[in-house]
């Protein structure tokens, strides 16, 4: 299943549904040096401030001045690489 991205009530957060269990619930924040390689890869994206993983989705939060146009393609590629068929 391809990754689908949905807005959330918070304009600085987006929900990335991957169609399979992601683990968690777990929250990772920028600068925390997580042991989870997926969280580390997503937090390495410029402008990403936190990652929340639970059930079959990942919520990514960004800084207010960052652009979803640059974050979504990079995050989707990372998630499809991990959860894609």
C-alpha positions as a Python dict, from the first residue, in 0.01 Angstrom:
ca = {
    (1, 'X'): (0, 0, 0),
    (2, 'X'): (140, 339, -89),
    (3, 'X'): (176, 595, 188),
    (4, 'X'): (-120, 830, 212),
    (5, 'X'): (-88, 1172, 372),
    (6, 'X'): (-373, 1344, 554),
    (7, 'X'): (-388, 1685, 717),
    (8, 'X'): (-456, 1715, 1088),
    (9, 'X'): (-626, 1997, 1280),
    (10, 'X'): (-273, 2124, 1351),
    (11, 'X'): (-132, 2286, 1033),
    (12, 'X'): (218, 2189, 1150),
    (13, 'X'): (139, 1816, 1171),
    (14, 'X'): (48, 1560, 904),
    (15, 'X'): (-63, 1197, 931),
    (16, 'X'): (118, 943, 712),
    (17, 'X'): (-80, 617, 690),
    (18, 'X'): (130, 318, 588),
    (19, 'X'): (-123, 33, 599),
    (20, 'X'): (64, -187, 846),
    (21, 'X'): (173, -179, 1209),
    (22, 'X'): (445, 76, 1283),
    (23, 'X'): (490, -12, 1651),
    (24, 'X'): (446, 224, 1938),
    (25, 'X'): (291, 426, 2060),
    (26, 'X'): (620, 612, 2061),
    (27, 'X'): (718, 976, 2033),
    (28, 'X'): (1057, 1103, 1919),
    (29, 'X'): (1171, 1465, 1915),
    (30, 'X'): (1442, 1642, 1722),
    (31, 'X'): (1776, 1637, 1903),
    (32, 'X'): (1691, 1322, 2101),
    (33, 'X'): (1916, 1086, 1901),
    (34, 'X'): (1660, 799, 1884),
    (35, 'X'): (1761, 433, 1872),
    (36, 'X'): (1483, 371, 1618),
    (37, 'X'): (1631, 397, 1266),
    (38, 'X'): (1300, 500, 1108),
    (39, 'X'): (1247, 781, 1359),
    (40, 'X'): (1608, 892, 1314),
    (41, 'X'): (1568, 908, 935),
    (42, 'X'): (1245, 1108, 960),
    (43, 'X'): (1389, 1346, 1221),
    (44, 'X'): (1686, 1409, 989),
    (45, 'X'): (1451, 1582, 742),
    (46, 'X'): (1500, 1956, 759),
    (47, 'X'): (1218, 2124, 952),
    (48, 'X'): (1083, 1811, 1125),
    (49, 'X'): (1044, 1859, 1502),
    (50, 'X'): (879, 1536, 1619),
    (51, 'X'): (753, 1194, 1515),
    (52, 'X'): (464, 1002, 1672),
    (53, 'X'): (423, 637, 1570),
    (54, 'X'): (126, 416, 1659),
    (55, 'X'): (-110, 166, 1497),
    (56, 'X'): (-67, 195, 1118),
    (57, 'X'): (41, 558, 1091),
    (58, 'X'): (312, 810, 1168),
    (59, 'X'): (238, 1171, 1255),
    (60, 'X'): (512, 1414, 1164),
    (61, 'X'): (529, 1764, 1311),
    (62, 'X'): (728, 2048, 1159),
    (63, 'X'): (839, 2399, 1246),
    (64, 'X'): (590, 2671, 1148),
    (65, 'X'): (828, 2816, 889),
    (66, 'X'): (902, 2481, 717),
    (67, 'X'): (719, 2377, 402),
    (68, 'X'): (517, 2057, 363),
    (69, 'X'): (606, 2068, -7),
    (70, 'X'): (964, 1973, 83),
    (71, 'X'): (893, 1745, 381),
    (72, 'X'): (612, 1525, 243),
    (73, 'X'): (801, 1378, -57),
    (74, 'X'): (1108, 1298, 151),
    (75, 'X'): (909, 1150, 441),
    (76, 'X'): (689, 949, 203),
    (77, 'X'): (997, 803, 31),
    (78, 'X'): (1145, 699, 367),
    (79, 'X'): (817, 541, 479),
    (80, 'X'): (757, 364, 146),
    (81, 'X'): (1112, 229, 162),
    (82, 'X'): (1036, 80, 504),
    (83, 'X'): (669, -25, 464),
    (84, 'X'): (620, -50, 87),
    (85, 'X'): (538, -379, -81),
}
